[in-house]
Amino acid sequence: MNTIFLICRAITVGIIVGFFCGGLKLIFKKKPSETNNAAARKFINQLSVILKYITFLVLAIGLVWCCYFLLLGIANPELAEYANNMSSLIVAILTVISIIFAFVEFMRRT
């Protein structure tokens, strides 16, 4: 767990440094041309379509498994805590995936 904590901490520092360096780059960089904007918009639209289908696939699979663990907890009360923990883990993963999809959709529409 200590290694995972160090990796997460390093990624967080990298994101913060990258955020500030990117902000400085935006201040001093020339404006992109219309062809660059069109190419970037096309790429984001293609990525959004692919990500939408992957997100719906994962959400459907997550729904199936959450229902399974709900029924497992009802049928076997001694496994209720395990089923609850697994359902919580599935929901956490689906939340992260949904946030990523929402971010890409936000970038596509702005």
PEGIJO-V762636 format. One record per residue. OMEGA is omega in whole degrees, 0 to 359 (999 if undefined). Layout:
BEGIN
omega = <OMEGA;OMEGA>
END
This chain:
BEGIN
omega = <180;179;179;178;180;178;179;179;179;178;179;178;178;179;180;179;179;178;181;177;177;176;177;179;178;181;188;184;175;179;180;181;179;179;177;178;180;179;179;179;179;179;180;178;178;178;180;179;180;182;179;181;177;180;179;177;181;177;179;178;178;177;180;184;175;176;178;181;173;179;177;178;178;184;181;183;179;176;184;181;176;180;179;180;179;178;178;178;179;180;178;179;179;177;179;179;179;177;178;179;180;179;179;177;177;180;181;185;180;999>
END
